[in-house]
Amino acid sequence: MFKDLGLLVIDEEQKFGVSAKEKLRHLSANVDTLTLTATPIPRTLKFSLMGARDLSNIMTPPTNRIPITTEVQVFDMKTIKEIIEFEVYRGGQVYFVHNRVKDLIDMEVMLRRLVPDVTIKSAHGQLEGDQLEDIMLQFINGEFDVLLSTNIVESGLDIPNANTIIINNAHHFGLSDLHQLRGRVGRSNKKAFCYLLAPPKSTLTDEARKRLQTLEEFSDLGSGFQIALRDMDIRGAGNLLGGEQSGFIADIGFEMYHKILDEAIQELKYTDFKDVFKEQIEEQKQFVYDCTIDTDVEMLIPVEYVLNTDERLRLYTELDEIQNEESLQKFAKKIEDRFGKLPKQINELFDGLRIRWIAKKIGFERIILKNGKLRCYFLDNPKSPYYESPYFPKVMEQIQNSKKKCNLKQSGNSLILVYDNIKTMNQTEVIFKEIDEKVFGL
């Protein structure tokens, strides 16, 4: 046990399970933890993206490094022979990864027959330590041309002269493993190659095909982060509150899982743990997690205003994260500088966002504005602490004293506030602001 452990550094983080990392962290009560990896596991990456852990991304490659050319090939004797001979005849060395110890001898015999002029040695984790060390030192010193091994070379030594790697049965490896293996070559300023041998793509599973395509697509230097994002997309982000590192999130969708998790946390704050979060609840004055708006008013970013679909989606995502007027004004100025004068539909969209902010404070979880009629739905859950808070009676009092005529209706569990002759989002915002000012004093 360490006497005064202050910093824990975990290298090659993807090799450690959740329980192992937590056990290391609890060596000391207040230890700062720094994890290093080229390809974070989906669960860890999700924690970083949601802000639970800080993330630093180093994008600058070492000087004179060149991207590794990556190709997916079907296992073919002639192709393998050409790959090995090309590298050896230009004075380089080759890694051949075959991750089955019991078949390693047969593979070595096959390679010796295929390229008889090339020297080959094999290595695997079941060898004695001294024997394995001798083989690696010989390879470093250039005493043989091809190192046939299992994936033990994944986190090995830098060998600048080894600039071609052939990975057999690549479809059996994970994305992280393949990226780490590919990183064994290209450690100098010499052009490097990575060949992924697999059956025809038509016979592979969807996940295996996506993994191989990802390695081909992202071969530039510093692409580990993009590969990790794609890995999270393929496998899901796992169970953020448990030990599973991948799994069922893919079935319900990444954003839906996040939304359900956030809603559950918010509900617990206001129910089982309301005493613990009493000050925070009082400060927020907000019991509604989200408010949906259903309207026939055009609230959107027009296609003719922002032509690129991906760019429009990014703008919508950025807009959804804005929580105050100052940030909204900065956003409006930014897109006006980029795309020109704001059309009416975007201004309506901004009004809709402002309405959502106020509606959540007032206690509305759904708003319908159609055919000149405004319907505001209070929280559907009658057991919500909102109805026991001091704000609900104040909202009711303000509605009754308001000059704007309205009706209060009960439909099942839903309490609905109805206004007539409301046709725009701006009119809705005026009504909500009046309630907000009277109830919350803003």
Sequence and secondary structure as in RCSB ss.txt:
>XXXX:A:sequence
MFKDLGLLVIDEEQKFGVSAKEKLRHLSANVDTLTLTATPIPRTLKFSLMGARDLSNIMTPPTNRIPITTEVQVF
DMKTIKEIIEFEVYRGGQVYFVHNRVKDLIDMEVMLRRLVPDVTIKSAHGQLEGDQLEDIMLQFINGEFDVLLST
NIVESGLDIPNANTIIINNAHHFGLSDLHQLRGRVGRSNKKAFCYLLAPPKSTLTDEARKRLQTLEEFSDLGSGF
QIALRDMDIRGAGNLLGGEQSGFIADIGFEMYHKILDEAIQELKYTDFKDVFKEQIEEQKQFVYDCTIDTDVEML
IPVEYVLNTDERLRLYTELDEIQNEESLQKFAKKIEDRFGKLPKQINELFDGLRIRWIAKKIGFERIILKNGKLR
CYFLDNPKSPYYESPYFPKVMEQIQNSKKKCNLKQSGNSLILVYDNIKTMNQTEVIFKEIDEKVFGL
>XXXX:A:secstr
  SS  EEEESSGGGS HHHHHHHHTTSTT EEEE  SS  HHHHHHHHTTSS         TT    EEEEE  
 HHHHHHHHHHHHHTT EEEEE   GGGHHHHHHHHHHHSTTS EEEE TTS HHHHHHHHHHHHTTS SEEEE 
GGGGG    TTEEEEEETTGGGS HHHHHHHHTTS  SSS  EEEEE S GGGS HHHHHHHHHHHH  STTTHH
HHHHHHHHHH    TTSS SSSTHHHH HHHHHHHHHHHHHHHHHTTTTTTTHHHHHHH    S  EEEESS  S
  TTTS  HHHHHHHHHHHHT  SHHHHHHHHHHHHHHH S  HHHHHHHHHHHHHHHHHHHTEEEEEEETTEEE
EEE S TT GGGGSSHHHHHHHHHHH SS  EEEEETTEEEEEEES  SHHHHHHHHHHHHHHHH  
